[in-house]
Amino acid sequence: MQEKIKPSGDKRGVSRAQLARRRAMQVAAAAERRGPGSAFDTIALLLQGGGALGAYQAGVYQALAEAGVHPTWLAGISIGAINAAIIAGNAPESRVEKLRAFWEIVSTPSPWAPSGEWQGMFARGETARTTFNQMNSAAVAMAGVPGFFEPRLPPPWFQSSGTIDATSYYDTRPLKATLEKLIDFERIGTSEIRLSVGAVNVRSGNFAYFDSKEQRIGPEHIMASGALPPGFPAIEIEGEYYWDGGMVSNTPLQWAVENGGEHDMLAFQVDLWNARGKFPGTMAEVMTRQKEIQYSSRTRAGTNWLKEARKVHCAIAELLTQLPDELRQTEAAKVLDAVIDPHVYSVVHLIYRPKEYEGDSKDYEFSRLSMEDHWRAGHNDATRTLRHKEIFERPTNLEGVFIYDLTEHDGE
């Protein structure tokens, strides 16, 4: 629930729409003296879950940092929660370095990867890359990922019923050690950056966000956000068990808008799954498309919801300004005034668009070669997007929302 603007001492009061217009002028004037994104109170970086594809998000953040765009709020799910925690839990000058350290830990070079002059030819051959990626994903399924997860031995079927070891194929204790090595969790509690990570309560099925604004964030909260069953075990936090937040919603946009408080927001939404795709022609393509649809979490529907909700808010605000005094003082009018969100939002989509050879195992194919590809793609997409200076301007349309997808379109 958002905070409510208190009425002024004026007899008629000042509507939220009038307050928004007045405040917009003040913010615009201050923006002239500051850097990119300063026309907004909050710069949010919203990170989906997607396993090995998360290196794309690291590349995006590197481009933002190089351009002097510094998020004030990080909201993530699963691998997005890990990337967000690494950013929030380090000093600005160390964040890219720590992200690189994490992705190098979890993406050891493959013994069969080509080198030298053969590497470029190999990287361009789709059949060769398909085989290479399948070999690497099979190796991950058998042996796990260093610093992240390892096979549970003996397997869960041979563990005692009722124990946590009987509920997952892999042990994620190596991830805890990696997080503690790379993240200063004390810094997260005192940092100027707000950190929010989403998870699902196993017993109730309810979606939950752990928020540094409300509580101390530790390794267990980050691990809970990425505890995708049946591969990974649920994580216990204060007597409750949590699974991966992507099971309910893999995109933090709506939650960020509804919990952003009294702030105008520029949101960089970094999606690892593309909601759009071609009709599958094989069973392998069916499995790939199924994952893309499931974990994209209806990204387009989320932004459409935001635009439609803002239209309704603006219409209510306009009608309230036209009411006579006696009607504005009624309880019904006060209820309507209280729900109006007078703020503006710009959402910049950065969506990873996979290559044909990646297939349905792209989220657990942790080869160094693929990691570098994903990181480079994120850096390139963000760099191109940041050249469009209009993304830093406040929305001027009726609903107060601008949506951009400049890596594929010219924006909306």
Phi, psi and chi 1 to 4 in degrees:
 res  aa     phi    psi   chi1   chi2   chi3   chi4
   1 MET       -  132.9 -176.8   69.2   68.9      -
   2 GLN   -82.1  154.0  -64.3 -158.7   -1.7      -
   3 GLU   -65.5  154.2  -60.6  174.5   20.8      -
   4 LYS  -106.1  141.4  -54.1  -61.7 -174.2  -66.2
   5 ILE   -76.8  127.2  -64.9  178.7      -      -
   6 LYS   -74.8  142.7  -55.3 -126.3  179.5   -8.5
   7 PRO   -66.4  151.5   21.6  -30.5      -      -
   8 SER   -80.4  176.1   71.5      -      -      -
   9 GLY   -78.9   -6.4      -      -      -      -
  10 ASP   -63.4  145.1 -179.9   73.5      -      -
  11 LYS   -58.0  -45.3 -178.3 -179.9  177.5 -178.3
  12 ARG   -75.1  -27.3  -91.4 -178.8   69.4   92.7
  13 GLY    83.2  166.0      -      -      -      -
  14 VAL  -111.9  124.0  179.3      -      -      -
  15 SER   -68.4  159.8   75.9      -      -      -
  16 ARG   -64.2  -32.5  -66.8  169.9   71.6   88.6
  17 ALA   -64.9  -41.5      -      -      -      -
  18 GLN   -66.4  -41.0  -69.5  170.0  -38.4      -
  19 LEU   -61.2  -39.9  -78.7  172.2      -      -
  20 ALA   -63.6  -43.0      -      -      -      -
  21 ARG   -65.4  -42.5  -73.9 -166.7  -70.9  -90.3
  22 ARG   -62.3  -43.7 -178.4 -173.2  -55.6  168.3
  23 ARG   -69.1  -34.4 -166.5  171.7  164.7  -73.7
  24 ALA   -60.5  -38.7      -      -      -      -
  25 MET   -65.4  -39.3  -65.0  173.6   62.1      -
  26 GLN   -66.7  -43.3  -63.7  170.4  -18.3      -
  27 VAL   -66.2  -41.1  172.6      -      -      -
  28 ALA   -62.0  -39.3      -      -      -      -
  29 ALA   -66.5  -40.8      -      -      -      -
  30 ALA   -68.7  -29.7      -      -      -      -
  31 ALA   -63.7  -28.2      -      -      -      -
  32 GLU   -63.8  -20.7  -63.3  179.1    0.7      -
  33 ARG   -99.9   -1.4  -57.0 -171.7  -64.1  -87.9
  34 ARG  -126.3 -175.4  -57.7 -161.7  -58.9  -92.1
  35 GLY   -90.5 -165.3      -      -      -      -
  36 PRO   -56.7  136.0  -22.7   32.8      -      -
  37 GLY    84.4   -0.5      -      -      -      -
  38 SER   -74.7   -6.3   58.0      -      -      -
  39 ALA   -75.3   -3.4      -      -      -      -
  40 PHE  -122.2  146.5  -59.8   85.3      -      -
  41 ASP   -70.6  -38.0  -57.1  -55.1      -      -
  42 THR  -122.7  131.4  -63.4      -      -      -
  43 ILE  -109.7  110.7  -59.9  178.3      -      -
  44 ALA  -103.3  140.3      -      -      -      -
  45 LEU  -115.5  112.8 -176.3   58.8      -      -
  46 LEU  -108.9  120.4  -48.5  178.0      -      -
  47 LEU  -121.5  119.9  -54.5  176.9      -      -
  48 GLN   -72.6  166.7  -85.0 -169.0   -9.4      -
  49 GLY   -86.5  153.1      -      -      -      -
  50 GLY   175.5   22.3      -      -      -      -
  51 GLY    55.8 -126.7      -      -      -      -
  52 ALA   -61.4  -20.6      -      -      -      -
  53 LEU   -69.9  -12.2  -59.7  175.8      -      -
  54 GLY   -61.6  -16.5      -      -      -      -
  55 ALA   -61.9  -25.9      -      -      -      -
  56 TYR   -59.2  -42.7  178.2   84.9      -      -
  57 GLN   -63.5  -37.8  -62.2  170.6  -19.2      -
  58 ALA   -63.4  -40.0      -      -      -      -
  59 GLY   -64.3  -38.7      -      -      -      -
  60 VAL   -61.5  -46.6  167.4      -      -      -
  61 TYR   -62.6  -39.7  177.7   76.2      -      -
  62 GLN   -57.4  -44.1 -179.0 -176.3   11.2      -
  63 ALA   -64.5  -40.5      -      -      -      -
  64 LEU   -61.2  -45.7  -67.6  175.4      -      -
  65 ALA   -62.7  -41.8      -      -      -      -
  66 GLU   -64.3  -29.0  -70.2  170.4  -10.8      -
  67 ALA   -89.0    1.3      -      -      -      -
  68 GLY    75.7   22.0      -      -      -      -
  69 VAL   -99.4  111.4  179.6      -      -      -
  70 HIS  -115.3  108.9  -58.6  -67.9      -      -
  71 PRO   -59.9  142.8  -22.5   33.3      -      -
  72 THR  -102.8   -9.0   57.7      -      -      -
  73 TRP  -145.1  127.8 -172.4    8.2      -      -
  74 LEU  -117.8  123.9  -60.4  160.4      -      -
  75 ALA  -126.1  126.4      -      -      -      -
  76 GLY  -141.4  158.2      -      -      -      -
  77 ILE  -125.2  133.5  -57.0  -72.3      -      -
  78 SER    58.2 -120.3 -162.1      -      -      -
  79 ILE   -63.4  -28.0 -162.4   67.4      -      -
  80 GLY   -64.0  -34.3      -      -      -      -
  81 ALA   -67.6  -38.4      -      -      -      -
  82 ILE   -64.3  -49.3  -66.7  175.1      -      -
  83 ASN   -59.8  -42.7  -77.0  -32.1      -      -
  84 ALA   -63.3  -41.8      -      -      -      -
  85 ALA   -66.3  -37.6      -      -      -      -
  86 ILE   -63.7  -40.7  -67.0  172.0      -      -
  87 ILE   -66.2  -50.1  -64.0  167.4      -      -
  88 ALA   -67.9  -28.7      -      -      -      -
  89 GLY   -94.4   21.9      -      -      -      -
  90 ASN  -143.1  158.2  -78.3  -74.8      -      -
  91 ALA   -66.3  150.6      -      -      -      -
  92 PRO   -50.6  -41.0  -27.9   35.0      -      -
  93 GLU   -73.2  -10.5   64.0  -86.3   12.5      -
  94 SER  -109.3   -5.3  -58.3      -      -      -
  95 ARG   -65.8  -47.3  -70.0  167.7 -177.2  163.9
  96 VAL   -64.7  -39.7  173.8      -      -      -
  97 GLU   -60.8  -42.3  172.2 -168.2  -17.3      -
  98 LYS   -71.1  -35.8  -64.8  -64.3 -174.2  179.2
  99 LEU   -62.0  -44.4  -76.6  169.5      -      -
 100 ARG   -61.9  -40.3  171.5   64.9   65.2  173.2
 101 ALA   -61.5  -43.5      -      -      -      -
 102 PHE   -61.6  -48.2  171.7   78.3      -      -
 103 TRP   -71.5  -23.8  -75.9  101.3      -      -
 104 GLU   -77.4  -32.3  -71.3 -174.0   -9.2      -
 105 ILE   -63.7  -43.6  -71.9  172.1      -      -
 106 VAL   -91.8    3.0  -58.6      -      -      -
 107 SER  -131.3   63.9   63.1      -      -      -
 108 THR   -64.1  144.4   52.3      -      -      -
 109 PRO   -59.2  142.2  -22.2   33.2      -      -
 110 SER   -81.3  141.5  -58.6      -      -      -
 111 PRO   -65.3  -23.8   22.4  -33.5      -      -
 112 TRP  -100.5    8.6   44.6   78.2      -      -
 113 ALA   -72.3  138.2      -      -      -      -
 114 PRO   -72.5  160.8   27.9  -34.6      -      -
 115 SER  -137.2  171.6   59.2      -      -      -
 116 GLY    64.0 -142.4      -      -      -      -
 117 GLU   -68.6  -19.0   61.7 -176.3   30.4      -
 118 TRP   -75.6  -23.0  -70.2   98.6      -      -
 119 GLN   -63.8  -43.7 -173.4  166.7   -3.5      -
 120 GLY   -63.4  -42.8      -      -      -      -
 121 MET   -64.4  -40.8  -63.5  174.2   60.9      -
 122 PHE   -63.9  -43.6  172.9   83.4      -      -
 123 ALA   -63.6  -26.6      -      -      -      -
 124 ARG   -89.9  -11.2  -68.8 -170.3  -66.0  -89.8
 125 GLY   -90.9  110.4      -      -      -      -
 126 GLU   -65.5  -38.6  -71.2 -153.9   -0.4      -
 127 THR   -64.6  -43.5  -59.4      -      -      -
 128 ALA   -64.9  -41.3      -      -      -      -
 129 ARG   -68.7  -35.5  -86.7  -55.3  -69.5  -87.5
 130 THR   -60.0  -46.8  -62.7      -      -      -
 131 THR   -63.2  -44.7  -58.2      -      -      -
 132 PHE   -59.8  -46.3  172.7   79.4      -      -
 133 ASN   -65.6  -39.1  -77.1   18.5      -      -
 134 GLN   -65.0  -38.7  -70.3  173.4  -16.4      -
 135 MET   -64.3  -42.2  -67.1  170.6   65.7      -
 136 ASN   -68.6  -41.7  -83.7  -65.6      -      -
 137 SER   -66.5  -35.1   56.6      -      -      -
 138 ALA   -65.5  -38.3      -      -      -      -
 139 ALA   -64.5  -39.0      -      -      -      -
 140 VAL   -64.4  -44.2  166.2      -      -      -
 141 ALA   -59.7  -34.6      -      -      -      -
 142 MET   -84.4  -40.7  -66.3  175.2   59.1      -
 143 ALA  -114.3   -8.6      -      -      -      -
 144 GLY    82.1 -164.2      -      -      -      -
 145 VAL  -129.8  124.9  173.6      -      -      -
 146 PRO   -56.3  135.9  -24.0   34.0      -      -
 147 GLY    74.6    6.4      -      -      -      -
 148 PHE  -130.7  -67.9 -160.4  156.3      -      -
 149 PHE  -151.6  155.3   58.6   90.9      -      -
 150 GLU  -138.2  154.1   57.0 -168.5   14.9      -
 151 PRO   -59.0  141.5  -21.3   32.3      -      -
 152 ARG   -81.6  122.7 -165.9  174.4  -69.2  -71.7
 153 LEU  -125.1  126.0  -63.3  174.5      -      -
 154 PRO   -67.8  163.3   25.6  -34.3      -      -
 155 PRO   -58.5  163.0  -23.3   34.4      -      -
 156 PRO   -58.3  -28.9   17.2  -30.4      -      -
 157 TRP   -65.4  -21.3  -58.9  -76.6      -      -
 158 PHE  -101.9    7.1  -60.7   98.1      -      -
 159 GLN   -92.0  161.2  -56.1  -77.7   -6.0      -
 160 SER   -69.4  131.5  -61.4      -      -      -
 161 SER   -58.6  138.1  177.2      -      -      -
 162 GLY    93.5   -9.6      -      -      -      -
 163 THR   -93.1  156.7   64.8      -      -      -
 164 ILE   -65.3  -27.3 -158.9   68.7      -      -
 165 ASP   -67.5  -19.5  -66.9  -13.5      -      -
 166 ALA   -88.1    3.9      -      -      -      -
 167 THR  -117.2    8.7   61.4      -      -      -
 168 SER  -155.9  156.1   69.4      -      -      -
 169 TYR   -81.7  -22.7  -64.3  118.6      -      -
 170 TYR  -127.4  156.1  -60.0   98.2      -      -
 171 ASP  -104.1  125.4 -174.6  -18.4      -      -
 172 THR  -102.6   16.6   55.0      -      -      -
 173 ARG   -61.5  -31.5  -79.7  177.6  -67.4 -174.9
 174 PRO   -58.9  -32.0  -28.1   37.0      -      -
 175 LEU   -65.0  -39.4  175.9   59.7      -      -
 176 LYS   -58.6  -44.7 -175.6  173.5 -172.0  -67.6
 177 ALA   -64.1  -38.7      -      -      -      -
 178 THR   -65.4  -44.3  -61.2      -      -      -
 179 LEU   -62.3  -42.8  -64.9  175.9      -      -
 180 GLU   -66.7  -28.3  -69.9  173.9  -22.8      -
 181 LYS   -74.0  -36.4  175.2 -177.4  176.6 -178.7
 182 LEU  -101.9  -14.8  -63.4  175.9      -      -
 183 ILE  -121.8  133.4  -60.7  170.7      -      -
 184 ASP   -92.4   96.3 -179.6   -6.1      -      -
 185 PHE   -70.2  -24.0  -75.0   96.3      -      -
 186 GLU   -65.6  -35.6  -67.0  -61.1  -36.7      -
 187 ARG   -64.8  -37.6 -177.5 -177.0 -176.8   90.7
 188 ILE   -58.8  -36.5  -68.9  176.0      -      -
 189 GLY   -70.9  -21.4      -      -      -      -
 190 THR  -118.9    0.1   59.0      -      -      -
 191 SER   -72.1  157.3  173.4      -      -      -
 192 GLU   -74.6  -10.8   70.7  -75.2   -1.9      -
 193 ILE   -92.3  130.4  -64.3 -179.4      -      -
 194 ARG   -85.8  135.6  178.8 -179.8  176.3 -176.4
 195 LEU  -121.1  129.6  174.1   65.7      -      -
 196 SER  -133.0  132.0  -50.5      -      -      -
 197 VAL  -131.2  138.2  -61.9      -      -      -
 198 GLY  -100.8  143.5      -      -      -      -
 199 ALA  -147.6  174.5      -      -      -      -
 200 VAL  -123.9  128.1  176.6      -      -      -
 201 ASN   -70.8  120.7 -173.7  -58.7      -      -
 202 VAL   -63.2  -41.0  176.7      -      -      -
 203 ARG   -75.3  -43.2  -82.6 -168.9  -94.6 -103.0
 204 SER   -91.0  -22.9   70.1      -      -      -
 205 GLY    78.0    4.5      -      -      -      -
 206 ASN   -81.9  144.1  -68.4  -26.9      -      -
 207 PHE   -77.4  140.3 -163.8   54.9      -      -
 208 ALA  -138.1  142.6      -      -      -      -
 209 TYR  -115.7  131.1  -97.6   91.2      -      -
 210 PHE   -95.1  123.2  -55.6  114.3      -      -
 211 ASP  -126.9  126.5 -165.4  -38.0      -      -
 212 SER   -64.7  -16.9   64.4      -      -      -
 213 LYS   -71.4  -24.1 -173.9  178.6  178.5 -178.7
 214 GLU  -111.5  -23.6  -53.3  -67.4  -21.8      -
 215 GLN  -155.7  167.5   64.5 -168.1  110.6      -
 216 ARG   -76.0  132.7  176.9 -168.2  172.4  -82.5
 217 ILE  -101.5  129.5  -60.0  -65.4      -      -
 218 GLY  -125.7 -178.9      -      -      -      -
 219 PRO   -56.3  -34.2  -20.5   29.9      -      -
 220 GLU   -64.4  -33.6   63.6  -83.0   11.4      -
 221 HIS   -68.7  -38.9  -60.5   94.7      -      -
 222 ILE   -68.9  -42.2  -49.1  -55.1      -      -
 223 MET   -66.0  -37.0  -65.9  174.3   67.3      -
 224 ALA   -61.9  -40.0      -      -      -      -
 225 SER   -62.5  -26.7 -177.0      -      -      -
 226 GLY  -110.2   16.3      -      -      -      -
 227 ALA   -85.6   75.3      -      -      -      -
 228 LEU   -82.8  117.0 -176.2   64.3      -      -
 229 PRO   -80.5  158.9   31.4  -35.0      -      -
 230 PRO   -87.5    6.3   34.6  -36.6      -      -
 231 GLY   -66.5  -48.3      -      -      -      -
 232 PHE  -111.5  149.1  -62.2  162.3      -      -
 233 PRO   -78.2  153.9   30.8  -36.2      -      -
 234 ALA   -63.6  151.5      -      -      -      -
 235 ILE  -110.5  131.2  -58.6  -61.5      -      -
 236 GLU   -85.6  130.7 -178.0 -178.8    5.6      -
 237 ILE  -136.7  114.5  -60.3  174.4      -      -
 238 GLU    51.5   44.8  -62.5  178.0   -6.3      -
 239 GLY    85.4   -4.3      -      -      -      -
 240 GLU  -114.0  154.4  -68.6  -68.8  -22.1      -
 241 TYR  -111.8  140.7  -73.3   88.7      -      -
 242 TYR  -129.9  144.2  -65.1   88.5      -      -
 243 TRP  -113.7  177.2  -86.4  -26.6      -      -
 244 ASP   -54.4  129.5 -168.0  -56.7      -      -
 245 GLY   -64.3  -21.7      -      -      -      -
 246 GLY   -65.3  -13.1      -      -      -      -
 247 MET   -66.3  -27.6  -64.6  176.6   62.1      -
 248 VAL  -105.0  -50.7  172.0      -      -      -
 249 SER  -152.0  123.8  175.6      -      -      -
 250 ASN   -96.0    3.0 -156.5   31.1      -      -
 251 THR  -127.1  120.8  -57.4      -      -      -
 252 PRO   -81.5    4.7  -10.4   25.7      -      -
 253 LEU   -57.5  -55.4  176.2   62.8      -      -
 254 GLN   -61.6  -40.8 -176.2  169.7  -12.8      -
 255 TRP   -62.9  -41.0 -172.7   87.4      -      -
 256 ALA   -64.4  -41.7      -      -      -      -
 257 VAL   -64.9  -42.5  169.3      -      -      -
 258 GLU   -75.3  -16.7  -67.5  177.4  -15.5      -
 259 ASN  -121.2   16.4  -67.2  -87.3      -      -
 260 GLY   -80.9   -8.5      -      -      -      -
 261 GLY    71.0 -154.3      -      -      -      -
 262 GLU   -87.7   73.1  -62.7  -65.3  -26.7      -
 263 HIS  -140.8  139.3  -62.6  -72.3      -      -
 264 ASP   -79.4  144.6  -62.0  -34.9      -      -
 265 MET  -133.1  132.2 -177.4 -176.7  -62.9      -
 266 LEU  -106.1  114.5  168.3   61.4      -      -
 267 ALA  -113.7  126.1      -      -      -      -
 268 PHE   -97.2  107.0  -68.7   90.9      -      -
 269 GLN   -97.8  111.5 -179.5  169.2  -56.3      -
 270 VAL  -103.2  106.4 -171.8      -      -      -
 271 ASP  -102.4  132.9  -63.3  -15.6      -      -
 272 LEU   -95.5   -9.3  -58.6  179.1      -      -
 273 TRP  -124.5  127.7  -58.3   93.5      -      -
 274 ASN   -88.7  119.7 -168.1   -5.0      -      -
 275 ALA   -66.7  -24.3      -      -      -      -
 276 ARG   -97.3  142.3  -64.5  174.4  175.9  173.0
 277 GLY  -171.6  170.5      -      -      -      -
 278 LYS   -83.3  162.1   67.2  178.1 -175.7  179.1
 279 PHE   -68.1  130.9 -172.9   81.3      -      -
 280 PRO   -69.2  148.3   24.4  -32.7      -      -
 281 GLY  -115.5   -8.6      -      -      -      -
 282 THR  -138.2  169.3   65.8      -      -      -
 283 MET   -64.6  -36.8  -75.6  -56.3  -63.4      -
 284 ALA   -61.8  -40.8      -      -      -      -
 285 GLU   -69.6  -32.3  -69.2  176.6   -1.9      -
 286 VAL   -61.6  -45.8  167.5      -      -      -
 287 MET   -63.9  -38.8  -65.2  171.2   65.9      -
 288 THR   -64.8  -47.3  -60.0      -      -      -
 289 ARG   -66.0  -36.3 -167.1   73.6 -164.8  109.7
 290 GLN   -60.0  -44.0 -179.6  -94.6  -27.9      -
 291 LYS   -64.4  -42.9  -86.4 -170.4  176.3 -178.2
 292 GLU   -60.7  -43.5  -70.2  172.1  -18.4      -
 293 ILE   -68.9  -43.4  -67.2  172.1      -      -
 294 GLN   -63.3  -47.8  177.3 -179.6   -3.0      -
 295 TYR   -92.9   -8.6  -68.9  118.2      -      -
 296 SER   -70.2  -16.8   66.7      -      -      -
 297 SER    52.6   40.4  -76.3      -      -      -
 298 ARG    51.0   53.6  -57.6  176.8   70.9 -122.0
 299 THR   -54.3  -45.4  -64.9      -      -      -
 300 ARG   -64.0  -38.3  -57.3  -71.7  176.7 -178.7
 301 ALA   -62.1  -34.6      -      -      -      -
 302 GLY   -64.8  -44.1      -      -      -      -
 303 THR   -72.1  -34.4   51.0      -      -      -
 304 ASN   -64.6  -39.8  -71.5  -21.8      -      -
 305 TRP   -58.0  -44.4  158.7   82.7      -      -
 306 LEU   -61.2  -45.3  176.4   58.8      -      -
 307 LYS   -65.0  -42.8  -71.8 -165.9  -70.2 -173.4
 308 GLU   -68.3  -40.9  -68.6  -56.3  -46.3      -
 309 ALA   -62.1  -40.8      -      -      -      -
 310 ARG   -68.2  -33.8  -66.2  -70.7  -64.6  120.8
 311 LYS   -61.3  -43.0  -78.1 -177.3 -178.8  178.5
 312 VAL   -64.1  -43.6  172.0      -      -      -
 313 HIS   -60.3  -44.1  -76.1 -133.7      -      -
 314 CYS   -66.2  -38.3  -69.4      -      -      -
 315 ALA   -64.6  -42.4      -      -      -      -
 316 ILE   -62.9  -44.6  -67.1  173.1      -      -
 317 ALA   -60.6  -41.3      -      -      -      -
 318 GLU   -66.8  -41.7 -175.4   62.4   28.1      -
 319 LEU   -64.0  -39.7  -74.5  173.3      -      -
 320 LEU   -62.6  -35.1  -71.4  177.3      -      -
 321 THR   -68.3  -19.3   62.7      -      -      -
 322 GLN   -95.3   -3.7  -61.5  177.0   26.4      -
 323 LEU   -76.9  145.0  -68.5  178.9      -      -
 324 PRO   -69.0  163.7   22.1  -31.9      -      -
 325 ASP   -53.5  -45.0  -69.6  -10.1      -      -
 326 GLU   -65.0  -32.6   61.2  -87.4   15.7      -
 327 LEU   -77.8  -31.4  -70.9 -179.3      -      -
 328 ARG   -67.9  -20.9  -71.6 -166.8   59.6 -166.6
 329 GLN   -90.8   -0.6  -59.2  -53.4  -43.9      -
 330 THR   -74.4  158.2   62.9      -      -      -
 331 GLU   -63.0  -37.1  -71.8  -57.5  -45.3      -
 332 ALA   -62.2  -43.2      -      -      -      -
 333 ALA   -65.8  -38.3      -      -      -      -
 334 LYS   -65.7  -37.8  -69.3  177.2 -178.4  178.7
 335 VAL   -63.5  -44.7  168.5      -      -      -
 336 LEU   -63.8  -41.4  -69.0  175.0      -      -
 337 ASP   -64.0  -34.1 -170.3   64.9      -      -
 338 ALA   -70.4  -25.7      -      -      -      -
 339 VAL   -91.7   -7.4  -58.8      -      -      -
 340 ILE   -69.0  132.2  -65.4  172.5      -      -
 341 ASP  -101.2  109.4  177.2    2.2      -      -
 342 PRO   -87.1    9.8   34.1  -35.1      -      -
 343 HIS   -95.9  166.9  -58.4   99.3      -      -
 344 VAL  -114.7  154.6  -63.2      -      -      -
 345 TYR  -139.1  135.2  -58.1   88.2      -      -
 346 SER  -120.1  128.2  -79.5      -      -      -
 347 VAL  -116.6  119.8 -179.7      -      -      -
 348 VAL  -105.4  111.9 -178.5      -      -      -
 349 HIS   -80.1  133.4  -75.4  -72.1      -      -
 350 LEU  -129.5  106.4  -70.8  154.3      -      -
 351 ILE  -116.8  124.5  -55.7  172.1      -      -
 352 TYR   -70.6  128.2  178.2   63.7      -      -
 353 ARG  -113.8  105.1  -66.1  177.5  169.5   87.1
 354 PRO   -69.7  159.6   28.3  -35.4      -      -
 355 LYS   -81.6  157.8  -52.5  -64.6 -172.6  -61.9
 356 GLU   -58.5  -35.1  -69.9  -70.5  -24.2      -
 357 TYR   -75.9   -7.4   56.1   73.1      -      -
 358 GLU   -75.5  -38.9  -67.9 -169.9   75.9      -
 359 GLY    68.7 -168.9      -      -      -      -
 360 ASP   -78.7   -8.4   70.6  -67.0      -      -
 361 SER   -96.1   10.9   63.0      -      -      -
 362 LYS   -62.8  -23.5   55.7 -179.2  175.1  -78.3
 363 ASP   -83.4   -8.9   54.5  -31.8      -      -
 364 TYR  -129.9   26.1   61.2   95.5      -      -
 365 GLU  -101.6   96.1 -161.7  -83.2  -68.3      -
 366 PHE   -99.7   31.0  -80.3   87.0      -      -
 367 SER   -67.6  152.6   71.6      -      -      -
 368 ARG   -61.3  -37.9 -179.6   66.4   55.5   83.0
 369 LEU   -62.1  -45.6 -174.4   59.5      -      -
 370 SER   -69.0  -38.0  -68.0      -      -      -
 371 MET   -57.8  -46.9 -176.8  -84.6  -77.2      -
 372 GLU   -62.9  -38.9  -64.9  -73.9    0.1      -
 373 ASP   -61.1  -46.6  -75.4  -13.2      -      -
 374 HIS   -65.9  -44.3  -63.9  148.8      -      -
 375 TRP   -59.5  -47.2 -173.5  -59.9      -      -
 376 ARG   -62.3  -41.0 -169.9  179.7  -52.8  109.4
 377 ALA   -62.2  -43.1      -      -      -      -
 378 GLY   -63.8  -41.9      -      -      -      -
 379 HIS   -64.8  -43.7 -174.3  -89.6      -      -
 380 ASN   -66.3  -44.8  -70.0  -17.6      -      -
 381 ASP   -62.7  -43.8  -75.3   -7.9      -      -
 382 ALA   -68.1  -39.4      -      -      -      -
 383 THR   -61.1  -44.3  -61.6      -      -      -
 384 ARG   -65.0  -41.3  -73.1 -165.4  -61.2  -89.5
 385 THR   -64.3  -40.7  -65.1      -      -      -
 386 LEU   -69.2  -13.7  -69.2  169.0      -      -
 387 ARG   -71.7  -17.7  -66.3 -167.3 -173.7  115.3
 388 HIS   -87.9   95.7  -66.1  -98.5      -      -
 389 LYS   -66.5  -15.5  -59.5  -53.8  179.4 -174.5
 390 GLU   -65.2  -19.8   63.8  -90.7   24.3      -
 391 ILE   -67.8  -18.0   66.6  175.9      -      -
 392 PHE   -93.3    3.1  -61.1  111.2      -      -
 393 GLU   -94.3  146.5  -62.2  172.8    1.6      -
 394 ARG   -68.6  140.3  -69.7  170.9   60.0   82.6
 395 PRO   -59.7  140.1  -24.5   34.5      -      -
 396 THR  -119.7    3.3   54.3      -      -      -
 397 ASN   -82.2  174.6   54.3   -1.4      -      -
 398 LEU   -57.4  -46.0  173.3   63.8      -      -
 399 GLU   -81.3   -8.7   60.4  -92.6   28.3      -
 400 GLY    70.4   32.0      -      -      -      -
 401 VAL  -136.4  129.2  176.7      -      -      -
 402 PHE  -116.2  136.4  -80.9  171.1      -      -
 403 ILE  -119.7  130.6  -50.5  -66.1      -      -
 404 TYR  -124.7  139.1  -60.7   94.2      -      -
 405 ASP  -138.6   81.1 -177.1   -2.4      -      -
 406 LEU   -87.3   -5.9  -61.8  167.9      -      -
 407 THR   -81.4  -15.5   56.8      -      -      -
 408 GLU  -123.8  -35.9 -175.2  177.1   35.8      -
 409 HIS  -122.4 -177.5  -52.5  -65.6      -      -
 410 ASP   -91.7    8.5  -68.7  -31.8      -      -
 411 GLY    98.0  172.1      -      -      -      -
 412 GLU  -123.1      -  -61.1 -178.7   24.8      -
